[in-house]
Amino acid sequence: MLLFPAIDLKEGKAVRLLQGRMEDSTVYADNPVEVAQDFEKQGAEYLHMVDLNGAFSGKPMNDEAIRRIVGSVSLKIQVGGGIRTMEQITELLELGVERVILGTIAVKNPELVAEAARRYGKRVIVGIDAKDGLVAVQGWAETTEMRAVDLGKAMKAVGIQSVVFTDISRDGMLQGPNLESTVQMAQETGLSVIASGGISTLADLRNLQAEVLKGVAIEGAITGKALYSGAFTLGEALEAARGKALISEAKEG
């Protein structure tokens, strides 16, 4: 299972929100480039970035910070937040971003997602954010009547292969991910799922990895606040995500 340390960008700084509330943010670093470089030094291979201002406004707002981060590390970076046009998708991919994450547009304009998937394949993924099982959009400010699983099925039908799935109620709360909903998303849609929101302990990562060993298509996990608060080190998280302890236990058993 892949591990994605997260950098959420607000006005060029690395922050974390509680349950997606912009007014409830904590600044962790004025210079997110240094955060990305530190992640790389600690052994990360991947990075998850969200333009929070973009997610709320509907257009990219932290382009300069994203450009500087991409240019300063060799991490495979996925970026989401406010990406609404094919031009924006192309620009990010040409910049060197590994994958773009489409969120609100998957609900508002699924035809664009389908075209992006045809054009760029696995480099386009979708972010599905859920509150009480229903899809939330516009930076989580608006809840729709669509079930998260139904959106997942629709995205699979237009060629999307992977999704980032977030239970908003867990995000930034350090209460553990919604394991049941994450497994449901993978099993009912046939998508490869990246779990996001609420990861607070190494046990949370091991629980996700245990589902992988059962054959559930959980591609990876995103962790942010737990890393910044010191709940565990990135090295410990990487080892848990790779499932080394679980694999050795399975062999012994």
Backbone torsions as a table, in degrees:
resi	resn	phi	psi	omega
1	MET	NA	133.5	-180.0
2	LEU	-78.5	151.5	175.8
3	LEU	-118.4	128.9	-179.3
4	PHE	-115.8	97.6	169.3
5	PRO	-63.5	147.7	-170.8
6	ALA	-115.1	142.8	169.3
7	ILE	-125.5	115.6	175.1
8	ASP	-99.2	126.5	-174.4
9	LEU	-102.1	127.2	173.5
10	LYS	-136.2	116.9	-178.9
11	GLU	51.9	41.0	174.9
12	GLY	81.4	0.1	-178.7
13	LYS	-112.3	157.6	176.7
14	ALA	-86.9	119.8	-176.4
15	VAL	-132.7	171.4	169.1
16	ARG	-132.9	142.3	178.1
17	LEU	-108.2	158.4	169.5
18	LEU	-98.6	118.0	177.6
19	GLN	51.6	33.7	174.8
20	GLY	75.4	14.1	-178.4
21	ARG	-88.7	116.7	-177.5
22	MET	-62.7	-31.0	-178.1
23	GLU	-77.7	-9.6	-177.6
24	ASP	-115.1	64.6	-174.7
25	SER	-116.5	151.8	175.7
26	THR	-121.7	126.3	178.0
27	VAL	-82.7	123.0	179.0
28	TYR	-100.4	-25.8	-179.8
29	ALA	-158.8	133.9	175.2
30	ASP	-73.1	-26.4	-178.2
31	ASN	-118.9	96.7	-177.9
32	PRO	-66.4	-20.6	177.1
33	VAL	-60.1	-42.5	179.8
34	GLU	-64.4	-35.1	177.9
35	VAL	-64.3	-46.9	179.5
36	ALA	-61.5	-43.1	179.1
37	GLN	-63.5	-37.4	178.6
38	ASP	-67.1	-41.4	175.7
39	PHE	-57.4	-43.7	-178.9
40	GLU	-64.5	-42.4	178.5
41	LYS	-61.1	-31.7	-178.2
42	GLN	-83.6	-0.3	174.7
43	GLY	111.1	1.2	179.2
44	ALA	-65.6	147.4	174.1
45	GLU	-113.9	-19.4	-175.9
46	TYR	-127.2	158.7	178.4
47	LEU	-146.0	135.6	177.3
48	HIS	-109.1	124.0	179.7
49	MET	-126.4	140.6	176.7
50	VAL	-128.8	129.8	172.7
51	ASP	-86.0	95.0	-175.8
52	LEU	-64.3	-42.5	177.2
53	ASN	-59.6	-39.5	178.6
54	GLY	-65.2	-40.1	-179.1
55	ALA	-61.7	-37.9	-178.7
56	PHE	-81.4	-35.3	-175.1
57	SER	-88.6	-21.0	-178.9
58	GLY	87.7	8.9	175.1
59	LYS	-149.4	144.9	-177.8
60	PRO	-54.5	134.8	-177.5
61	MET	-126.8	-10.3	-178.0
62	ASN	-119.4	36.8	-177.0
63	ASP	-56.1	-43.1	-175.4
64	GLU	-65.0	-43.6	178.5
65	ALA	-63.0	-42.7	178.6
66	ILE	-62.0	-43.9	-179.8
67	ARG	-60.9	-43.2	-178.7
68	ARG	-66.6	-39.3	-179.9
69	ILE	-67.1	-46.9	180.0
70	VAL	-58.2	-37.5	-177.8
71	GLY	-79.0	-9.9	-173.0
72	SER	-106.9	-9.9	-178.7
73	VAL	-135.5	165.9	177.3
74	SER	-106.1	14.4	179.0
75	LEU	-65.1	151.5	171.7
76	LYS	-84.5	114.8	-168.5
77	ILE	-110.7	133.7	170.4
78	GLN	-113.3	138.7	-172.8
79	VAL	-129.9	135.9	174.3
80	GLY	-137.6	172.3	177.4
81	GLY	111.7	98.6	174.4
82	GLY	80.1	11.9	179.9
83	ILE	-83.8	113.1	-171.7
84	ARG	-126.3	-8.8	-175.2
85	THR	-130.9	158.7	176.8
86	MET	-63.8	-33.4	179.2
87	GLU	-63.2	-41.5	178.7
88	GLN	-66.2	-41.1	177.8
89	ILE	-59.9	-49.5	-178.3
90	THR	-62.0	-42.9	-178.3
91	GLU	-60.6	-44.4	-179.4
92	LEU	-65.8	-43.5	-179.2
93	LEU	-65.8	-38.9	178.3
94	GLU	-70.2	-25.8	177.3
95	LEU	-67.9	-26.5	-179.1
96	GLY	122.3	3.6	174.3
97	VAL	-67.9	136.1	-178.5
98	GLU	-70.9	-45.7	-178.6
99	ARG	-143.8	145.9	173.3
100	VAL	-106.4	146.2	-179.0
101	ILE	-111.6	119.6	179.1
102	LEU	-99.9	130.2	-176.6
103	GLY	-115.5	-90.5	-177.3
104	THR	-54.1	-37.8	-176.5
105	ILE	-63.3	-24.3	178.3
106	ALA	-64.5	-29.5	176.8
107	VAL	-87.9	-43.5	-173.4
108	LYS	-77.6	-33.6	-175.0
109	ASN	-147.9	70.2	-178.2
110	PRO	-60.5	-23.5	178.7
111	GLU	-64.4	-36.3	177.6
112	LEU	-66.0	-40.2	178.3
113	VAL	-62.2	-42.8	179.3
114	ALA	-61.0	-43.5	179.2
115	GLU	-65.4	-41.3	178.9
116	ALA	-63.6	-39.9	178.7
117	ALA	-65.5	-38.3	177.4
118	ARG	-65.2	-39.1	-175.2
119	ARG	-78.6	-40.3	-170.8
120	TYR	-119.7	-1.0	173.4
121	GLY	58.9	-130.0	-174.2
122	LYS	-67.0	-10.7	-179.0
123	ARG	-78.8	-4.3	175.7
124	VAL	-115.5	121.7	176.5
125	ILE	-126.3	170.1	-176.6
126	VAL	-120.0	140.5	173.8
127	GLY	-98.9	120.9	177.4
128	ILE	-111.7	115.0	-178.5
129	ASP	-109.3	128.5	-173.9
130	ALA	-124.2	143.2	172.8
131	LYS	-128.6	115.8	-175.8
132	ASP	55.6	36.9	176.8
133	GLY	83.9	-6.4	-179.0
134	LEU	-105.2	147.5	-176.3
135	VAL	-70.4	134.2	174.0
136	ALA	-113.1	142.9	-177.3
137	VAL	-132.6	-177.9	179.5
138	GLN	55.6	51.0	-179.2
139	GLY	66.0	30.9	177.5
140	TRP	73.6	6.9	-178.0
141	ALA	-77.7	-17.6	-175.0
142	GLU	-130.8	126.2	178.0
143	THR	-100.9	131.9	180.0
144	THR	-93.4	-178.1	176.0
145	GLU	-99.1	6.3	-178.2
146	MET	-88.0	133.4	176.1
147	ARG	-71.2	141.3	-178.8
148	ALA	-58.0	-41.5	-179.7
149	VAL	-63.7	-37.6	179.2
150	ASP	-66.3	-38.3	175.8
151	LEU	-64.7	-40.3	177.1
152	GLY	-58.3	-44.6	179.0
153	LYS	-62.4	-41.0	179.7
154	ALA	-65.0	-38.4	179.6
155	MET	-69.4	-39.6	175.5
156	LYS	-59.5	-39.3	-177.7
157	ALA	-66.3	-26.7	-179.3
158	VAL	-98.2	8.3	172.2
159	GLY	108.9	-1.0	176.9
160	ILE	-73.7	139.7	-177.2
161	GLN	-110.3	-26.4	-177.4
162	SER	-132.2	147.9	175.5
163	VAL	-135.0	150.3	167.1
164	VAL	-96.1	120.0	-177.5
165	PHE	-110.9	123.2	-178.5
166	THR	-123.5	128.3	168.8
167	ASP	-91.6	109.2	-173.6
168	ILE	-58.0	-36.6	-176.8
169	SER	-63.4	-20.4	-178.7
170	ARG	-96.2	-17.9	-170.0
171	ASP	-66.7	127.2	178.3
172	GLY	74.0	3.1	-175.3
173	MET	-98.1	-9.7	-179.8
174	LEU	55.2	42.3	-179.4
175	GLN	-110.6	6.0	-176.4
176	GLY	91.9	149.7	179.6
177	PRO	-73.9	163.2	175.1
178	ASN	-83.8	87.6	-173.5
179	LEU	-62.5	-42.8	-177.7
180	GLU	-60.0	-46.9	-179.1
181	SER	-68.3	-34.7	178.8
182	THR	-65.0	-45.9	177.8
183	VAL	-63.5	-41.3	179.0
184	GLN	-60.3	-42.5	179.9
185	MET	-59.2	-44.5	-179.2
186	ALA	-67.7	-45.5	-173.6
187	GLN	-73.1	-36.6	-175.1
188	GLU	-86.3	-19.3	-176.7
189	THR	-106.7	-22.5	-174.6
190	GLY	79.2	8.6	179.1
191	LEU	-86.7	156.7	169.5
192	SER	-86.2	127.2	-170.1
193	VAL	-112.4	133.5	170.6
194	ILE	-103.3	119.1	-175.9
195	ALA	-81.4	135.9	-178.2
196	SER	-142.2	145.9	173.9
197	GLY	100.6	111.6	169.9
198	GLY	93.3	-5.3	-178.6
199	ILE	-62.1	120.8	-172.6
200	SER	-127.6	-18.4	-177.9
201	THR	-136.9	164.5	174.9
202	LEU	-64.7	-29.8	177.6
203	ALA	-61.3	-35.5	177.3
204	ASP	-60.2	-42.8	178.8
205	LEU	-68.3	-40.0	179.7
206	ARG	-66.3	-35.5	178.2
207	ASN	-64.6	-40.1	176.6
208	LEU	-65.9	-43.3	179.6
209	GLN	-63.8	-33.2	176.9
210	ALA	-62.4	-36.1	176.9
211	GLU	-67.7	-35.1	176.4
212	VAL	-61.1	-44.1	179.8
213	LEU	-63.9	-23.2	176.6
214	LYS	-82.5	-7.1	179.3
215	GLY	103.2	3.8	177.8
216	VAL	-75.2	135.9	-174.5
217	ALA	-80.9	66.3	172.5
218	ILE	-97.1	108.6	-174.3
219	GLU	-74.7	-36.7	-175.3
220	GLY	-170.8	-176.9	179.8
221	ALA	-140.4	144.1	178.5
222	ILE	-107.3	133.1	176.3
223	THR	-135.7	136.7	-178.3
224	GLY	-131.0	-74.4	-172.7
225	LYS	-58.3	-39.0	-178.9
226	ALA	-61.4	-37.0	176.7
227	LEU	-67.7	-46.5	-176.7
228	TYR	-66.3	-31.9	-177.5
229	SER	-87.4	-6.2	177.9
230	GLY	83.8	18.4	178.8
231	ALA	-61.2	-33.6	173.1
232	PHE	-157.9	164.3	178.2
233	THR	-87.0	162.2	177.2
234	LEU	-63.2	-38.7	177.9
235	GLY	-59.8	-43.3	178.1
236	GLU	-64.7	-40.4	-179.7
237	ALA	-65.6	-41.0	178.6
238	LEU	-61.3	-42.8	-179.9
239	GLU	-65.5	-41.8	178.6
240	ALA	-64.4	-41.0	-178.8
241	ALA	-66.9	-33.2	178.7
242	ARG	-77.0	-12.9	173.5
243	GLY	71.0	27.3	-176.2
244	LYS	-59.3	-45.6	-178.8
245	ALA	-64.6	-42.6	-179.1
246	LEU	-64.2	-41.5	-178.5
247	ILE	-64.7	-42.7	179.5
248	SER	-65.3	-38.5	178.2
249	GLU	-64.2	-39.7	-179.9
250	ALA	-64.5	-39.4	179.6
251	LYS	-65.6	-41.0	-179.5
252	GLU	-67.1	-34.5	-179.2
253	GLY	-73.1	NA	NA
